[in-house]
């Protein structure tokens, strides 16, 4: 199929709408475009390909084509995607019609906190191509052009952040039927970007959640769906014609039991229905919300005939599972899954509820390996890296992508994701194409970082170890460590495709010498003396094991075994503790229900991961509402440690072509069993272990031809049986961690350090 044969079409749905005011909550009514045609012989197959400047919902003969928020969040000035649908079953003999309802989306609607029109203005544009293959071999193609018709209908207001208003007294699905009359003319427009076919999983309406009514009356109700999520309500309601029904969404209830919305900032998170007088069935088309609770209010009595919540996220195939003897750890794992789902909506967003929802690069790279264990993210991150590349310039890599011209670029710990993400992608999936595709992006980052370093020391970051607890890591330590890490990963990836970079190699050696000479004293104390400083220095190959272990244990003794790490330090904390033989601390942190820690949020009712360790505390209530999401995945990076250290499933070579099985058990024996699996590119790796006779019985099942290496950290282990890819070991006693270096750095150390 070739979208070049189709024209971009559209029209002004409200010519009087004033676009000079970009801070409006809503724009003009949604645009409906449609085309009628006849079928008089047997159809073999029909394929519809659509794209929009805006977001669209396609229909054939009044029936919806299954999609949501297509074509997704991109920089529309650089890239726009089309998607294909099999619509064979929706065609009928005789008169037919098809088309789309098009909303503002990210194209001209509100984005983050920068308001409307970040990429374009009205009119919205739509392009489509319907290809019908008849059984006699004839192929008919119907594309968008000026012969189409336009109309307005039931969708009166729509905005990704603010919600949708639907007037059920006006037509909607019927517009896309053969009997609906032709209305407004459409115009053809030129647009410089040619749609490219989507090669990644779509956003869809996914899991369903039934409501628990907290209270319910004739005109209002408060509902708990039991799970914080990104999603929408599906409501079927009946009431007098013209009755206004308002659906408000929130993540928490306040101290009075009311819907808590202060943390939404300017986002309304509200849908509005104007009833027809009959039974009205509502699922929004052009918005989604972050919520667990919903409040339904009507200005006249109504009957709620049906209500459920539908989760919204990219429909990724699951790749991993994990469970263990600790109900708390199992809940943490589930909460991380739901924060991942909630923030994989077109791009990896930071949060689904407030006026932000941006693809922050630090969040993305810090969580990436957890995500890749949980689900097959090969296509999802490949697509996101295109957005990062689209936003990058010779001045460096932006803090987030797609970019909407606020905040900055080339910040340490953020822009480094331009190298870290391709590295994790390559290690997990083994495709060297990801290196070549992102070579220019990585080089832009490396060159910009070298230019802004002074004698090997970098300190450019407006963020640092974001949301740490009273323990700011000095920026020269933080940024220089990341600079060195990026250089190591970049040079390793170059080596994998047979290339080199002399300037980067020289900078790497300079950076190592500068960090060791200026930021580490003779006793191995890292400047600033923070947990994150030691964690990053060791994880990135800048500090010896003995010094890192000594000072990290001291820091935790000083803090009463409480963590102080933020986003960045928290990502590497548990793996580093396990690698240093401090597994007792790692397991203590994970199993604690005290503040700060993963268990504290669960003790306070969390069903997702919070943005802050103190998003809510019993003593002080809600955190700063100006930045307080209850659905942020970054601190969920601990799940990577569950797969790699509790289960022991790690790649020994890219793409799991060779596998390292290296569990690190709780030295205090508090977790007594665990099981899980990971569906790698080399096949499924399944692990199950339990305490037995003073030690552990450890089983792993791998594909028969998979090369497997075992490392039990120096603890005595005896192979009990080996058959058809199943290995059973009896391990003498709980063991700590003793390998030479952080495993994700081991390959790099051998090659380039």
Secondary structure, 3 states (H helix, E strand, C coil): CCHHHCCEEECCCCCCCCCCCCCCCCCCCCEEEEEEEEECCCEEEEEEEEEEECEEEEEECCEECCCCCECCCCCCCCCCEEEEEECHHHCCCEEEEEEEEEECHHHHCCCCCCCCCCCCCCCCEEEEEEEEEECCCCEEEEECCCCCEEECCCEEEEECCCEEEEECCCCCHHHHCCCCCCCEECEEECCCCCCEECCCCCEEEEEEEECEEEEECCCEEEEEEEEEEEEEEEEEEEECCCCEEEEEEECEECCCCCEECHHHCCCCCEEEEECCCCEEEEECCCCCEEEEEEEEEECCCEEEEEEEEEEEEECCCECEEEEECCHHHHHHHHHHHHHHHHHECCCECCCCCCCCCCCEHHHHHHHHHHHHHHECCHHHHHHHHHHHHHHCECCECECECCCCCCCCECCCCCCCHHHHHHHHHHHHHCCCHHHHHCHHHHHHHHHHHHHCCECCECCCCCCCCCCCCCCCCCHHHHHHHHHHHHHHHHHHHHHHCCCCCHHHHHHHHHHHHHHHHHHECCCCCECCCCHHHHHHHHHCCCCCHHHHHHHHHHHHHHCCCCCCCCHHHHHHHHHHHHHCCCHHHHHHHHHCCCCCCHHHHHHCCCCCCCCCCCCEECCCEECCHHHCCCCCCHHHHHHHHHHHHHHCEEECCHHHCEEEECCCCCCCCCCCEEEEEEEECCEEEEEEEEEECCEEEEEEECCCCCEEEECCCCCCEEEEEEECCEEEEEECCCCCCCCCCCHHHHHHHHHHC
